[in-house]
């Protein structure tokens, strides 16, 4: 099969790889019909994720059709259309019993990290019964790809961890796909203000169309002053970091108001300063999290009821034989105006 492979920092290629086989009774082999690229994949390509070794097939999102199941798989059979969770969960270990599936002792975020992932024609899914979701009849597969990772990540790591409340003031630093996913799902809780902060006017325009109440371009160094003006000098109740660089986490510390919560989503590959000299007396909560996908079924229901539309996040589509072009487009989003790209099985030839 064809597969997109990480070869080391700044190195990648499409290679021929053996089709995966069932290795454990709980495995399923899924033929990928659609996948996408995550900002975390870009962090891997930069060398920010040491658990991902050169030679790994990347990708942890997608939908497909079950080709084969192990003898212990009870919920799925060959021919079933499935949504792949970015988190693999055994459902039995101490962390899974606490619904912290991301810390499953034999699973967690392993797809496209410590085992081969979904940016290939086929993928092996461990713990299929608890790591796949049936695709409802009539559901749009493009939209469901957004449920593998970014919608539950934005919701769980940003909105839930950020304790978004009705009438509150929320700032989301980073208007990329994850930040926009947090914006879409923050509206479940009717905050009074959702302030989007980014360097890219195009993404800020998108955020306003998605429901943001204010957009702040931080390129002039005046973001703090602008946020304070919007909030009457109080700062925000929730600051969601959705980029993963020191400057954006520092901004969250600057704009958070007394009693507020800083919710980190971003994958950080460099040291970040914590300014306790400013925050020690301000009743601030800082949360970190890797998505557990405990909200996936709820989000599936919300999408089916058309309360939110994940299709809004999709800007580009490619066949799998153009996955290198898809990466080029995604990596240069400032020029291409890319949000999420859909990579569909097959060839454009």
QUIVENSUL-V628094 format. One line per field, one symbol per residue. ss: DSSP state (h for helix, s for strand, l for the rest). phi: phi as a letter, one per 40 degrees, with the letter a starting at -180 (. if undefined). burial: I if it has 24 or more other C-alpha atoms within 12 Angstrom, else O. Layout:
ss->???
phi->???
burial->???
This chain:
ss->lsssssssllsssssslllllllllllsssssssssllhhhhhhhhlllllllllssllllsssssssslllllllllllsssslllslllllhhhhlllhhhllllsllslllsllllslssssllhhhhsssllllllhhhhhllllhhhhhhhhhhhllllllllssssslllhhhhhhhhhhhhhlllssssssllhhhhhhhhhhlllsssshhhllhhhhhhhhlllllssssssllllhhhhhhhhhhssssssssslllllllllllhhhhlllllsssllllllllhhhhhhhhhlllllhhhhsssssshhhhhhhhhhhhlhhhhlllssssslllll
phi->.cacbcbhdgbaacbcbcccbdbadccbbbccbaaabbdcccccccgcbccccdhccchbbibabccabccccbcbadgccbccccbcbcgbccccccgcccbdcbbgcbcgbbbcbccacaacbcfddbbbbcccdgcccdccdcccaccccdccccccccfcbdgcbbbbchbcdccccccccccdbfccbbbcbacbcccccccccchccabbccccgbcdcccccccggcgccbbbcbbgbdcccccdcccccdgcbcbcbdcbbbcbcbcccbbdbbfcbbbbabdbgccccccdcccccgcbbcccccbbbbcccbcccccdcccbccccgcbbbcbbdhbcc
burial->OIIIIIOIOOOIIIIOOOOIOIOOOIIIIIIIIIIIIIIIIIIIIIIIIOOIIIIIIIIIIIIIIIIIIIOOIOOIIOOIIIIIIIIIIIIOOOOIOOOIIIIIOIIIIIIIIIIIIIIIIIIIIIIIIIIIIIIOOOIIIIIIIIIIIIIIIIIIIIIIIIIIIOOIIIIIIIIIIIIIIIIIIIIIIOIIIIIIIIIIIIIIIIIIOIIIIIIIIIOOOOIIOIIOOIIOOIIIIIIIIIIIIIIIIIIIIIIIIIOIIIIIIIIIOOOOOOOOOOIOOOOIIIIIIIIIIIIIIOIIOOIOOOOIIIIIIIIIIIIIIIIIIIIOIIIOIOOOIIIIIIIIIOOOO
